[in-house]
Amino acid sequence: MTGVQTCALPISILSFGVIKHLGDQMSEVVVDEGVEINDAMVDEFHTYLGERYKGFFALLIDKKNSYTYTFSA
């Protein structure tokens, strides 16, 4: 077999990027290029995590894109 195999992972799209679900208790966070993460985005992310996970979980933060954050975030 030649070529690249791909696996369709379930994803969630938030205002600042994409969350790829790698397993029941693990996700990868990919922030969009050039985003400045602010307090509202942090709140959105915390709400999402609280709704998605019960108990312990792991996050992989993908740094492939450049982004910044506000001081208060």
DSSP file (Angstrom, degrees, kcal/mol; ACC not computed):
  #  RESIDUE AA STRUCTURE BP1 BP2  ACC     N-H-->O    O-->H-N    N-H-->O    O-->H-N    TCO  KAPPA ALPHA  PHI   PSI    X-CA   Y-CA   Z-CA
    1    1 A M              0   0    0      0, 0.0     2,-0.3     0, 0.0     0, 0.0   0.000 360.0 360.0 360.0 137.7    0.0    0.0    0.0
    2    2 A T        +     0   0    0      2,-0.1     2,-0.1     0, 0.0     0, 0.0  -0.757 360.0  44.5-119.7 169.3    1.3    3.5   -0.8
    3    3 A G  S    S-     0   0    0     -2,-0.3     2,-0.5     2,-0.0     0, 0.0  -0.415  90.3 -54.1  94.9-172.6    0.2    6.9    0.2
    4    4 A V        -     0   0    0     -2,-0.1     2,-0.4     2,-0.0    -2,-0.1  -0.918  43.1-142.0-111.8 128.1   -0.8    8.4    3.5
    5    5 A Q        -     0   0    0     -2,-0.5     2,-0.3     2,-0.0    -2,-0.0  -0.705  19.7-163.1 -85.1 139.7   -3.5    6.9    5.6
    6    6 A T        -     0   0    0     -2,-0.4     2,-0.5     2,-0.0    -2,-0.0  -0.901   9.8-150.4-121.8 154.5   -5.7    9.3    7.4
    7    7 A C        -     0   0    0     -2,-0.3     2,-0.9     2,-0.0    -2,-0.0  -0.988  18.3-131.7-124.6 123.6   -8.0    8.8   10.3
    8    8 A A        -     0   0    0     -2,-0.5    -2,-0.0     3,-0.0     3,-0.0  -0.654  28.3-165.2 -78.2 108.7  -11.1   11.0   10.7
    9    9 A L        -     0   0    0     -2,-0.9     2,-0.1     1,-0.1    13,-0.1  -0.732  26.2-108.1 -92.8 141.6  -11.0   12.2   14.3
   10   10 A P        -     0   0    0      0, 0.0    11,-3.0     0, 0.0     2,-0.3  -0.469  45.7-169.0 -64.2 139.9  -14.1   13.8   15.9
   11   11 A I  E     -A   20   0A   0      9,-0.2     2,-0.4    -2,-0.1     9,-0.2  -0.903  21.9-151.4-131.2 159.2  -13.6   17.5   16.3
   12   12 A S  E     -A   19   0A   0      7,-2.3     7,-3.0    -2,-0.3     2,-0.6  -0.994  16.8-143.5-126.0 137.4  -15.2   20.5   18.0
   13   13 A I  E     -A   18   0A   0     -2,-0.4     5,-0.2     5,-0.2     2,-0.2  -0.900  20.7-179.5-105.3 121.9  -14.8   24.0   16.6
   14   14 A L  E >   -A   17   0A   0      3,-2.7     3,-0.6    -2,-0.6    27,-0.0  -0.615  45.4 -95.8-109.5 173.9  -14.5   26.8   19.1
   15   15 A S  T 3  S+     0   0    0      1,-0.2     3,-0.1    -2,-0.2    26,-0.1   0.742 123.1  37.1 -64.4 -22.7  -14.1   30.5   18.3
   16   16 A F  T 3  S-     0   0    0      1,-0.1    16,-2.8    25,-0.1     2,-0.3   0.502 126.9 -48.9-108.7  -7.5  -10.3   30.4   18.6
   17   17 A G  E <   -AB  14  31A   0     -3,-0.6    -3,-2.7    14,-0.3     2,-0.4  -0.973  67.3 -54.7 168.8-156.5   -9.5   27.0   17.1
   18   18 A V  E     -AB  13  30A   0     12,-2.5    12,-2.8    -2,-0.3     2,-0.5  -0.921  25.4-151.9-124.4 142.1  -10.2   23.3   16.9
   19   19 A I  E     -AB  12  29A   0     -7,-3.0    -7,-2.3    -2,-0.4     2,-0.5  -0.972  14.0-158.4-111.8 119.7  -10.4   20.5   19.5
   20   20 A K  E     -AB  11  28A   0      8,-2.9     8,-2.8    -2,-0.5     2,-0.8  -0.873  14.8-135.6 -99.2 125.8   -9.5   17.1   18.1
   21   21 A H  E     + B   0  27A   0    -11,-3.0     6,-0.2    -2,-0.5     3,-0.1  -0.718  27.3 173.8 -86.4 110.2  -10.9   14.2   20.2
   22   22 A L  E     -     0   0A   0      4,-1.7     2,-0.3    -2,-0.8     5,-0.2   0.606  64.5 -29.7 -92.1 -14.8   -8.1   11.6   20.6
   23   23 A G  E >  S- B   0  26A   0      3,-1.5     3,-0.8     1,-0.1    -1,-0.2  -0.962  82.6 -64.9 179.3-176.0   -9.9    9.4   23.0
   24   24 A D  T 3  S+     0   0    0     -2,-0.3    -1,-0.1     1,-0.2     3,-0.0   0.834 132.7  19.7 -61.0 -34.0  -12.4    9.3   25.9
   25   25 A Q  T 3  S+     0   0    0     28,-0.1    33,-2.8    32,-0.1     2,-0.3   0.034 115.4  73.8-127.4  25.8  -10.2   11.4   28.1
   26   26 A M  E <   +Bc  23  58A   0     -3,-0.8    -4,-1.7    31,-0.2    -3,-1.5  -0.994  47.1 169.9-146.5 135.9   -7.8   13.1   25.7
   27   27 A S  E     -Bc  21  59A   0     31,-1.9    33,-2.7    -2,-0.3     2,-0.5  -0.969  26.1-132.8-140.1 157.1   -7.9   15.9   23.2
   28   28 A E  E     -Bc  20  60A   0     -8,-2.8    -8,-2.9    -2,-0.3     2,-0.5  -0.939  18.8-149.6-109.2 132.3   -5.6   18.0   21.1
   29   29 A V  E     -Bc  19  61A   0     31,-3.1    33,-2.7    -2,-0.5     2,-0.5  -0.900  12.8-175.6-104.5 124.7   -6.0   21.8   21.0
   30   30 A V  E     -Bc  18  62A   0    -12,-2.8   -12,-2.5    -2,-0.5     2,-0.3  -0.941  12.1-154.6-122.5 107.5   -5.1   23.6   17.8
   31   31 A V  E     -B   17   0A   0     31,-0.6   -14,-0.3    -2,-0.5    34,-0.2  -0.623  27.7-107.5 -80.7 137.4   -5.4   27.4   18.1
   32   32 A D    >   -     0   0    0    -16,-2.8     3,-1.5    -2,-0.3    -1,-0.1  -0.265  45.1 -85.4 -63.5 150.7   -5.9   29.2   14.8
   33   33 A E  T 3  S+     0   0    0      1,-0.2    34,-0.2    34,-0.1    -1,-0.1  -0.322 108.9   7.1 -58.5 131.2   -3.0   31.2   13.3
   34   34 A G  T 3  S+     0   0    0     32,-3.4    -1,-0.2     1,-0.2    33,-0.2   0.472  87.3 149.9  80.0   3.4   -2.8   34.8   14.6
   35   35 A V    <   -     0   0    0     -3,-1.5    33,-2.5    31,-0.4     2,-0.6  -0.421  39.2-147.8 -70.3 142.4   -5.5   34.5   17.3
   36   36 A E  E     -d   68   0B   0     31,-0.2     2,-0.3    -2,-0.1    33,-0.3  -0.949  20.6-139.3-107.0 109.3   -5.2   36.6   20.4
   37   37 A I  E     -d   69   0B   0     31,-3.2    33,-2.8    -2,-0.6    36,-0.2  -0.521  28.1-178.8 -73.6 127.5   -6.7   34.6   23.2
   38   38 A N     >  -     0   0    0     -2,-0.3     4,-2.1    31,-0.2     3,-0.3  -0.583  43.8 -86.9-119.2-178.8   -8.8   36.7   25.5
   39   39 A D  H  > S+     0   0    0      1,-0.2     4,-2.5     2,-0.2     5,-0.2   0.879 124.4  54.3 -58.5 -41.3  -10.9   36.2   28.7
   40   40 A A  H  > S+     0   0    0      1,-0.2     4,-2.3     2,-0.2    -1,-0.2   0.882 108.9  48.8 -63.0 -38.1  -14.0   35.3   26.8
   41   41 A M  H  > S+     0   0    0     -3,-0.3     4,-2.5     2,-0.2    -1,-0.2   0.886 109.9  51.3 -68.5 -39.5  -12.1   32.6   24.9
   42   42 A V  H  X S+     0   0    0     -4,-2.1     4,-2.6     2,-0.2    -2,-0.2   0.923 111.3  48.3 -62.5 -43.7  -10.7   31.2   28.1
   43   43 A D  H  X S+     0   0    0     -4,-2.5     4,-2.5     2,-0.2    -2,-0.2   0.912 110.9  51.0 -61.3 -43.3  -14.2   31.1   29.5
   44   44 A E  H  X S+     0   0    0     -4,-2.3     4,-2.4     1,-0.2    -2,-0.2   0.917 111.9  47.5 -58.9 -44.5  -15.5   29.4   26.4
   45   45 A F  H  X S+     0   0    0     -4,-2.5     4,-2.6     2,-0.2    -2,-0.2   0.915 111.9  48.8 -65.2 -45.0  -12.7   26.8   26.7
   46   46 A H  H  X S+     0   0    0     -4,-2.6     4,-2.3     2,-0.2    -2,-0.2   0.896 112.0  49.4 -63.2 -40.4  -13.3   26.1   30.4
   47   47 A T  H  X S+     0   0    0     -4,-2.5     4,-1.8     2,-0.2    -2,-0.2   0.927 111.2  49.9 -63.3 -44.8  -17.1   25.7   29.8
   48   48 A Y  H  X S+     0   0    0     -4,-2.4     4,-2.4    -5,-0.2     5,-0.2   0.935 111.2  48.3 -58.3 -48.5  -16.4   23.3   26.9
   49   49 A L  H  X S+     0   0    0     -4,-2.6     4,-2.6     1,-0.2    -1,-0.2   0.901 110.1  52.2 -61.6 -41.2  -14.0   21.2   29.0
   50   50 A G  H  < S+     0   0    0     -4,-2.3    -1,-0.2     1,-0.2    -2,-0.2   0.842 114.4  42.5 -64.0 -33.8  -16.5   21.1   31.9
   51   51 A E  H  < S+     0   0    0     -4,-1.8    -1,-0.2    -5,-0.2    -2,-0.2   0.821 118.8  43.9 -80.1 -32.7  -19.2   19.8   29.6
   52   52 A R  H  < S+     0   0    0     -4,-2.4     2,-0.4    -5,-0.2    -2,-0.2   0.880 113.1  45.1 -81.5 -40.8  -17.0   17.4   27.7
   53   53 A Y     <  -     0   0    0     -4,-2.6     2,-0.5    -5,-0.2    -1,-0.1  -0.864  53.2-167.4-117.0 140.0  -15.1   15.7   30.5
   54   54 A K  S    S-     0   0    0     -2,-0.4     2,-0.3     2,-0.2    -4,-0.1  -0.987  71.3 -14.4-118.4 117.7  -16.1   14.3   33.9
   55   55 A G  S    S+     0   0    0     -2,-0.5     2,-0.1     2,-0.0    -2,-0.1  -0.639 116.1   4.2  91.4-150.8  -13.0   13.6   36.1
   56   56 A F        +     0   0    0     -2,-0.3     2,-0.3    -3,-0.0    -2,-0.2  -0.371  65.0 162.9 -75.6 147.9   -9.5   13.5   34.8
   57   57 A F        -     0   0    0     -4,-0.1     2,-0.4    -2,-0.1   -31,-0.2  -0.970  27.2-130.0-155.3 165.9   -8.4   14.2   31.3
   58   58 A A  E     -c   26   0A   0    -33,-2.8   -31,-1.9    -2,-0.3     2,-0.4  -0.950  13.6-158.8-123.9 144.0   -5.3   15.1   29.2
   59   59 A L  E     -c   27   0A   0     -2,-0.4     2,-0.6   -33,-0.2   -31,-0.2  -0.976   6.1-157.4-122.6 135.8   -4.8   17.9   26.7
   60   60 A L  E     -c   28   0A   0    -33,-2.7   -31,-3.1    -2,-0.4     2,-0.8  -0.962  14.6-152.4-106.7 118.4   -2.2   18.1   24.0
   61   61 A I  E     -c   29   0A   0     -2,-0.6     2,-0.5   -33,-0.2   -31,-0.2  -0.833   7.5-150.2 -96.9 110.4   -1.5   21.7   23.0
   62   62 A D  E     -c   30   0A   0    -33,-2.7   -31,-0.6    -2,-0.8     3,-0.4  -0.699  11.0-170.7 -83.7 121.4   -0.4   21.8   19.4
   63   63 A K        +     0   0    0     -2,-0.5    -1,-0.1     1,-0.2   -33,-0.1   0.017  50.6 115.8-101.0  26.2    1.9   24.8   18.9
   64   64 A K  S    S+     0   0    0      2,-0.1     2,-0.3   -31,-0.0    -1,-0.2   0.795  71.4  56.9 -68.5 -25.9    2.1   24.6   15.1
   65   65 A N  S    S-     0   0    0     -3,-0.4     2,-0.4   -34,-0.2   -34,-0.1  -0.764  88.1-118.5-104.4 152.4    0.3   28.0   14.7
   66   66 A S        +     0   0    0     -2,-0.3   -32,-3.4     2,-0.0   -31,-0.4  -0.757  45.1 154.0 -88.9 130.9    1.5   31.3   16.2
   67   67 A Y        -     0   0    0     -2,-0.4     2,-0.2   -33,-0.2   -31,-0.2  -0.971  24.3-154.7-150.4 163.1   -0.9   32.9   18.7
   68   68 A T  E     -d   36   0B   0    -33,-2.5   -31,-3.2    -2,-0.3     2,-0.3  -0.732   8.5-143.7-129.2 178.7   -0.8   35.3   21.6
   69   69 A Y  E     -d   37   0B   0    -33,-0.3   -31,-0.2    -2,-0.2     2,-0.1  -0.991  23.1-105.1-146.4 153.6   -3.0   36.0   24.7
   70   70 A T    >   -     0   0    0    -33,-2.8     3,-0.6    -2,-0.3   -33,-0.0  -0.341  36.5-110.5 -72.8 159.6   -4.0   39.0   26.6
   71   71 A F  T 3  S+     0   0    0      1,-0.2    -1,-0.1     2,-0.2   -33,-0.0   0.886 118.2  49.2 -58.1 -41.3   -2.4   39.7   30.0
   72   72 A S  T 3         0   0    0      1,-0.3    -1,-0.2     0, 0.0   -34,-0.1   0.694 360.0 360.0 -75.8 -18.1   -5.7   38.9   31.9
   73   73 A A    <         0   0    0     -3,-0.6    -1,-0.3   -36,-0.2    -2,-0.2   0.495 360.0 360.0 -75.1 360.0   -6.2   35.6   30.0
